[in-house]
Amino acid sequence: MKIRFLLALILLLLFCAYPALAEEAADITDQCKFAASPGKFKLNRMYDRDYRTAYMSDKQKNPHVELTAPSGSPIYSLYVCFAHKTLTPWELQAKKGGKWVSVYQSEGSYAHEYVVLNEPETALRVKLAADKSVQMIVNEIFAFGPGDAPSFVQTWQPTPEKADLMVIAAHPDDEILFFGGAIPTYATERGMNVVVVYMTNGTTKDGITSRRSELLNGLWEMGVRAYPVVNNFDDLYSAKLEKGYDIWGKTKTYQCITQLYRQYKPEVVITHDVNGEYGHGAHRVCADAAQHCIVSAADPNVYADSAAQYGIWEVKKLYLHIYKQDVIEMDWDQPLSSLADRTGYQAALDAYQWHVSQHEAGQKNAKTGKFEYFTVEPRESDYSCYRFGLAYSAVGPDVEKNDFFENIPASVPAN
């Protein structure tokens, strides 16, 4: 009887303690004092909660940012959102006994990184580990007190070594505008390995990759936890395919996508319209190169270096957005239990809200001559994010026409 009573008491105590254990950590960033290497912009850009702004150091060796916690409220965890174009290994140091001591070292694989400290600290320094002169650019930084990470904090998992689905987008937000519910449906609801590839990172004229933060926020909103592949091709507008290739370099583009196919070995690939949706040359390049590289990725004599490193690979199926042959119309209106019964289309709409820099962007409608803001293209749109066409198949034609993975063996591993 006593044992039962003690067990019941322990369970009651645990239940009562649970809310405290599960409480979200308080954001104490605005109470911290900041110092940093000399730079071009004010330090408050790091905590103004606007991903379009950033602190940018001068080009130098080992640039850094220092945070001093408010009196009586030490820092328990730190969330850093970097915005420099090329990610660099970095180190987190704490001030102990008047000296800076390393408490965490990062390979610099993720632009957004969350660090839980082994013990609370009163002074921290984020320092890039570079032998040559570099710039540190930080969109946002968050310092937290005790508690669990808030839901917006991203703890990324590595890019899958083997992809089920590869999504190739020319720019951050294209994966949402034109492919709609594909990512939340396959990556989140069906638990498949989805590798999202961006050819450009959205670097602004001042060198800040704000749109990379937006794309990461958008993917996280859709339930994606596998870090995407973000390339650094120039983000310049062109209206023609050849001009797009002139900007990116045809050989460089072919080498890149061929390597992506070989490295991640996708069963299925989806990408842009051959006409670039509303005529964008970079979108045209994605569609053209995606087709061309299916052949080159399977040939060991083409781009032999990546063949030697990753082996050759044959993509089983390639779908192009609004392609007019072998048309398939996906249903992104089904509720997804993994996303609280939001539909794939609704998840895409929610994700697009994170692409703040694009909310006033758009294009002229060729039919009406009117300017139209970008939006996640609805089913009835000329650029419907529901509609694709099978441009290549090594496994035969689609019959059911309701699943990118029709005719793909069920043994393809997920996760």
Disulfide bonds with the S-S distance in Angstrom:
none
